[in-house]
Amino acid sequence: MTEADPKPSEQIMIIAGEVSGDLHASRMIAEFTRVRPGARFLGVGGEKMKAEGCELLYNVEEVAFLGFVEVIAHLPFIKRMMKRLLDECQQRRPDAVVLVDYPGFNLRFADRLRRLPGFEKIPILYYISPQVWAWHASRVPKIAKLVDRIAVIFDFEKPIYDAVGLKADFVGHPLLETIRTETKRKDFCESISISPDDPLLALLPGSRLQEVKRLFPLFLRSFAILKNEIQNLRAAVGCSPALDIAIYKDILHEEGLLEEVQVIQGNTSDLQSHADAALVASGTATLETAIMQTPMIMAYKVAPLTYWIGRFLIKIPNIALVNVVAGERIVPELIQGDATPNKIASELAILFQNPERRKTMVDDLSRVREKLGEPGASKRVADILYSMVS
C-alpha cells in the first residue's frame, strides 16, 4: 500500500459471551485501534467493549448462561443468536473473527462459519483457550481445524496445541493488566465505613446472575456462623458490574444481613487486596484474589444435573483456576454437598486464626502469580490479530 492508496480499515467480528471476556476483549480492542484507529468491531460483548467502540449485537447480560441445564433451557435463544451472527457475517463480510473464551458457543460458531461459502479461509483467532485440559482433549484436533491461531493465557496450554500443529502463543494473563490497587487499607476501610483494625472477609459470589442467586445466600450464612467465632469480623461483597446492585441488597435483606455486609461495586480489586481472607466462587475470581495474594476458600454449587454430568466430564483433580495453575491444591475447594455454611466457616476460621497456614498460602499464591507471565497480554493479542489481517 502507498500513502495515496491506504489499506481500508478492518471490520472484525468478535464474540465474548461473559463478563471477564468483555473486559479482556475491550483492552485488546483498545490496543488494536491504537494502531488502526479506523478499525470497526461488532459482535457480542459488554459495556466495556461498547465503550471502546464495538457495535454490540448482543450483550453479555443476555448470553451468559451457566451449566448444562441452563443452556438447554435457552436453546431457542442460542439458535436465534447463532443465525443472526452468521447472517451478519454474510452481509458485512468481516476481515477476521476473534473468539474470546465462551467455548460452548464459539466453537460451534466457528464450525458453522467455516461451512459458509466464501468463509472457508476467513482468519479466526481464538483468545483464551477453551479449558480442554479440564474437560476432554478430544476437542484439540477439532479446534486446530476451526481456527488459524490461538492466544493462550496459561503457559501449560501452549504445548497442548503445538502438538496438533495449531499456532499457539502464550501471551500471559490479561488480569495482570487490570488487577491492582493503589489505595491504602486505612483509606479503603474508611470508604466503606469500617475500622481498618477489624478483620475483613471478602465475599465474591461470581459474575453471573445464576451464580449470585445460588451462592450469595450460602456465603452469607457462612459469614453469619464465622462472625460468632472471629471477634469484630466484618464482611463486604464484591458485585459484578454486569448485575444490578439491587440483586445483592435483596438477598442481604432476605438473609437479615443488610446492615452488616458492605456492598461494593466498581473497586473489587481494592476489596480483594485489603481483605484478610476471601470466600470465592470458582472461576477467574480465584486468580484475581491470588494476584493480590489474599488467602481464600473456594466454594461452589451448580444445578444437581449439571454437577452430575460434570463429574463424568472433568478430567482434573481440582477445579479452582488457582489450583490448576499451581498444579496442586493450595486453596481448599468446597463443592456441591461439601459447600455447607458450617464447613465453609470452619475452613475460613483457620485462615483467620492460624498464622502459619496463612503464610503458607500467601507463599503459594505468590508462586501462582509468577506463573501467569508478564503484563501486556492485550497488546500481544492485538499484534497477533494485526498480523493476521495485514
C-alpha positions in Angstrom: 0.0 0.0 0.0 1.2 3.5 -0.8 0.2 6.7 1.0 -2.1 7.5 -1.9 -3.7 4.1 -1.6 -4.1 3.4 2.1 -5.3 0.0 3.3 -9.0 0.1 4.1 -10.0 -0.1 7.7 -10.6 -3.6 9.0 -14.0 -4.8 10.2 -13.8 -7.6 12.8 -16.4 -9.8 14.3 -15.7 -10.5 18.0 -17.7 -12.8 20.3 -17.1 -12.5 24.1 -20.0 -14.1 26.0 -19.0 -13.4 29.6 -18.1 -10.5 31.8 -14.4 -11.5 32.0 -14.3 -11.8 28.3 -15.8 -8.4 27.9 -13.0 -6.9 30.0 -10.2 -8.7 28.2 -11.7 -8.1 24.7 -12.1 -4.4 25.4 -8.5 -4.0 26.2 -7.5 -5.9 23.1 -9.8 -3.7 21.0 -8.2 -0.6 22.6 -4.7 -1.8 21.7 -5.7 -2.7 18.1 -7.5 0.6 17.4 -4.5 2.5 18.7 -2.6 1.1 15.6 -5.7 1.0 13.3 -7.9 3.9 14.5 -10.4 3.3 11.8 -11.0 -0.4 12.6 -14.6 -1.4 13.4 -15.6 -4.2 15.8 -19.0 -5.8 16.1 -20.5 -8.8 17.8 -21.2 -10.0 21.3 -19.8 -8.3 24.4 -20.5 -5.9 27.3 -20.3 -2.3 28.2 -16.5 -2.2 28.3 -16.3 -3.4 24.7 -19.0 -0.9 23.8 -17.0 1.9 25.4 -14.2 1.0 23.0 -16.4 1.4 20.0 -17.6 -2.1 19.5 -21.1 -2.4 18.0 -23.0 -4.8 20.2 -25.4 -7.2 18.5 -25.9 -9.0 21.9 -24.9 -8.0 25.4 -23.2 -10.4 27.8 -26.1 -10.0 30.1 -28.3 -11.8 27.6 -26.0 -14.7 26.8 -24.0 -15.6 30.0 -25.7 -19.0 30.6 -24.2 -21.3 33.3 -24.3 -25.0 33.3 -25.8 -27.8 31.1 -29.4 -27.4 32.4 -29.4 -23.6 31.9 -28.0 -23.9 28.3 -30.7 -26.4 27.4 -33.4 -24.1 28.7 -32.1 -21.3 26.5 -31.5 -23.3 23.3 -34.2 -21.4 21.2 -32.4 -18.1 22.0 -29.0 -19.5 21.3 -30.1 -20.8 17.9 -31.5 -17.3 17.1 -28.3 -15.7 18.1 -26.2 -18.1 16.1 -28.3 -17.5 13.0 -28.2 -13.7 13.3 -24.4 -13.6 13.8 -23.9 -15.8 10.8 -26.2 -13.6 8.8 -24.3 -10.5 9.9 -21.1 -12.1 8.7 -22.6 -12.8 5.3 -23.9 -9.2 5.0 -20.9 -7.4 6.4 -18.0 -9.7 5.2 -15.7 -9.1 8.2 -11.9 -9.3 7.6 -11.4 -11.6 10.6 -13.2 -13.2 13.6 -12.0 -13.1 17.2 -13.5 -15.7 19.6 -13.0 -14.9 23.3 -13.4 -17.9 25.6 -17.1 -18.9 25.7 -16.3 -22.3 24.0 -19.7 -23.9 24.1 -21.0 -21.3 21.6 -17.8 -20.1 20.0 -16.6 -23.4 18.7 -20.0 -24.2 17.1 -20.0 -20.7 15.6 -16.6 -21.3 14.1 -17.7 -24.6 12.6 -20.8 -23.1 11.1 -18.9 -20.1 9.8 -16.3 -22.3 8.0 -19.1 -24.1 6.2 -20.5 -20.9 4.6 -19.5 -20.3 1.0 -16.6 -17.7 0.9 -15.7 -18.1 4.6 -13.6 -21.2 4.4 -10.4 -19.1 4.7 -11.5 -16.2 6.9 -8.9 -15.6 9.6 -10.1 -16.8 13.0 -8.2 -16.0 16.2 -9.2 -17.7 19.5 -8.2 -15.7 22.6 -8.3 -17.5 25.9 -8.3 -21.2 25.2 -11.2 -23.5 26.0 -10.4 -25.5 29.1 -9.6 -28.7 27.2 -7.3 -29.7 29.9 -10.3 -29.9 32.3 -12.9 -31.5 30.1 -11.6 -33.6 27.2 -8.6 -33.4 25.0 -10.6 -34.7 22.1 -11.6 -31.2 21.3 -8.0 -30.1 20.5 -7.8 -31.5 16.9 -11.2 -30.0 16.1 -10.1 -26.6 17.4 -7.0 -26.9 15.2 -9.2 -27.4 12.2 -11.5 -24.5 13.0 -9.2 -21.6 14.0 -6.0 -20.3 12.5 -4.3 -19.2 15.7 -4.8 -19.3 19.4 -3.6 -17.0 22.1 -3.4 -18.8 25.4 -3.1 -17.3 28.9 -1.5 -20.2 30.8 1.9 -21.5 29.8 0.9 -25.1 30.2 -1.7 -24.7 27.4 0.8 -23.9 24.6 2.3 -27.5 24.3 -1.3 -28.9 24.0 -1.9 -27.0 20.8 1.7 -27.2 19.5 1.2 -31.0 19.5 -1.5 -30.8 16.8 0.1 -28.2 14.7 -2.0 -25.2 15.7 -0.1 -21.9 16.1 -0.3 -21.1 19.8 1.1 -18.0 21.5 1.4 -17.8 25.3 0.5 -14.1 25.9 0.4 -14.1 29.7 -2.7 -13.5 31.7 -4.7 -10.3 31.0 -5.6 -9.9 34.7 -2.1 -8.7 35.3 -3.1 -5.5 33.5 -6.2 -4.9 35.4 -5.9 -6.3 39.0 -4.1 -3.7 41.0 -4.8 -1.2 43.8 -3.1 2.0 44.9 -5.5 2.5 47.8 -4.2 2.1 51.3 -6.1 -0.2 53.7 -7.0 2.7 56.0 -8.5 4.7 53.2 -10.3 1.8 51.7 -11.8 0.8 55.1 -12.9 4.3 55.8 -14.6 4.5 52.3 -16.8 1.5 53.3 -17.3 2.7 56.9 -15.5 0.0 58.8 -12.5 0.2 61.1 -9.1 -0.8 59.5 -8.4 -2.7 62.7 -11.3 -5.1 62.2 -10.7 -8.4 60.4 -12.4 -8.2 56.9 -13.8 -11.1 54.9 -14.4 -10.6 51.1 -17.4 -12.3 49.6 -17.0 -12.9 45.8 -20.1 -15.0 44.7 -19.5 -14.9 40.9 -20.4 -12.7 38.0 -23.5 -14.4 36.6 -27.0 -13.9 37.9 -27.5 -17.6 38.4 -24.2 -17.9 40.4 -25.1 -15.0 42.7 -28.6 -16.2 43.4 -27.2 -19.7 44.3 -24.0 -18.8 46.1 -24.5 -15.4 47.8 -27.1 -16.8 50.4 -24.7 -19.6 51.1 -21.8 -17.2 51.5 -23.8 -15.0 53.9 -24.8 -18.0 56.1 -21.2 -19.0 56.3 -20.3 -15.4 57.4 -23.1 -15.4 60.0 -21.5 -18.5 61.6 -18.0 -17.2 61.3 -18.7 -13.8 62.9 -19.6 -15.6 66.1 -16.1 -17.1 66.2 -14.0 -14.2 64.9 -14.2 -11.1 67.1 -15.3 -7.9 65.2 -15.4 -9.7 61.9 -16.7 -7.5 59.0 -17.7 -8.6 55.5 -18.1 -6.9 52.1 -19.4 -8.3 48.9 -17.8 -7.5 45.5 -20.6 -7.0 43.0 -20.4 -8.0 39.3 -20.6 -4.9 37.1 -23.0 -6.8 34.8 -25.6 -7.1 37.6 -27.9 -4.6 39.3 -26.7 -3.9 42.8 -30.3 -4.3 44.0 -30.0 -8.1 43.5 -27.3 -8.2 46.2 -29.2 -5.9 48.5 -32.4 -8.0 48.1 -30.5 -11.2 49.1 -28.9 -9.4 52.0 -32.3 -8.3 53.2 -33.7 -11.8 52.9 -30.8 -13.1 55.0 -31.1 -10.4 57.6 -27.6 -9.0 57.0 -28.3 -5.8 55.1 -26.8 -3.7 57.8 -23.8 -5.9 58.4 -22.3 -6.5 55.0 -20.9 -3.7 52.8 -21.9 -3.7 49.1 -19.0 -2.8 46.8 -19.3 -2.2 43.1 -16.5 -0.8 40.9 -13.5 -1.4 43.1 -13.5 -5.1 43.8 -9.7 -5.1 43.4 -9.4 -3.0 46.5 -11.6 -5.4 48.4 -9.5 -8.4 47.2 -6.3 -6.6 48.2 -7.3 -5.4 51.6 -9.4 -8.3 52.9 -7.8 -10.6 55.4 -9.4 -13.6 53.7 -11.8 -14.2 50.9 -14.7 -16.6 50.1 -14.7 -17.0 46.3 -16.7 -18.7 43.7 -15.0 -20.9 41.2 -13.6 -19.1 38.2 -11.5 -16.1 37.3 -12.0 -14.5 40.7 -9.7 -17.1 42.3 -6.9 -15.9 40.1 -7.7 -12.2 40.8 -7.5 -12.9 44.5 -4.3 -14.9 44.0 -2.7 -11.9 42.3 -3.5 -9.9 45.4 -2.0 -12.7 47.5 -5.1 -12.8 49.7 -5.8 -16.2 51.4 -9.0 -17.7 50.2 -11.5 -20.6 50.2 -13.3 -21.6 47.0 -16.9 -22.8 47.4 -19.2 -23.6 44.5 -22.6 -25.2 43.7 -24.4 -25.8 40.5 -27.7 -27.4 39.5 -27.7 -31.1 40.5 -27.9 -32.4 36.9 -25.1 -30.1 35.8 -22.9 -31.4 38.7 -23.8 -35.0 37.9 -22.8 -34.5 34.2 -19.7 -32.6 35.1 -18.4 -35.3 37.4 -18.1 -37.6 34.3 -16.5 -34.9 32.0 -14.0 -33.1 34.2 -10.6 -34.9 34.0 -8.6 -33.0 36.5 -8.5 -33.2 40.3 -9.0 -29.5 41.0 -11.5 -27.1 39.5 -10.4 -23.8 41.1 -8.2 -22.0 38.5 -5.7 -21.0 41.2 -5.2 -24.7 42.0 -5.0 -25.7 38.3 -2.2 -23.1 37.7 -0.4 -24.1 40.9 -0.5 -27.8 39.8 -1.7 -28.8 43.3 -4.4 -27.9 45.8 -3.2 -24.8 47.6 -6.7 -23.4 48.2 -9.5 -25.6 49.8 -12.3 -26.4 47.4 -15.7 -27.0 48.9 -18.0 -28.2 46.1 -21.7 -29.1 45.9 -22.5 -31.2 49.0 -19.3 -30.1 50.8 -20.3 -26.5 50.3 -22.2 -26.0 53.6 -22.2 -23.0 55.8 -20.6 -24.9 58.7 -17.8 -26.4 56.6 -17.0 -23.1 54.8 -17.0 -21.2 58.2 -14.6 -23.8 59.6 -12.1 -23.5 56.8 -12.3 -19.7 56.9 -11.7 -19.7 60.6 -8.3 -21.4 60.0 -7.2 -18.6 57.8 -8.1 -16.0 60.4 -6.7 -17.9 63.4 -3.7 -19.8 62.1 -0.7 -17.6 61.1 1.4 -20.4 59.7 -1.5 -21.6 57.4 -1.9 -18.0 56.2 1.8 -17.6 55.4 2.0 -20.9 53.6 -1.0 -20.0 51.4 0.4 -16.5 50.7 3.7 -18.0 49.6 1.9 -20.5 47.3 -0.2 -17.7 45.8 3.0 -15.7 45.1 4.2 -18.6 43.0 0.9 -18.7 41.1 1.3 -15.1 40.3 4.8 -15.8 38.8 3.3 -18.5 36.5 0.9 -16.0 34.9 3.6 -14.4 32.8 4.2 -10.7 32.4 1.7 -7.8 31.9 0.9 -6.8 28.3 -1.4 -9.6 27.1 -3.8 -7.3 25.4 -1.1 -5.7 23.2 0.3 -9.1 22.3 -3.1 -10.3 21.2 -3.7 -7.1 19.2 -0.4 -7.6 17.5 -1.3 -11.1 16.6 -4.6 -10.0 15.2 -3.0 -7.2 13.2 -0.5 -9.7 11.6 -3.5 -11.9 10.6 -5.4 -9.2 8.8 -2.4 -7.2 7.3 
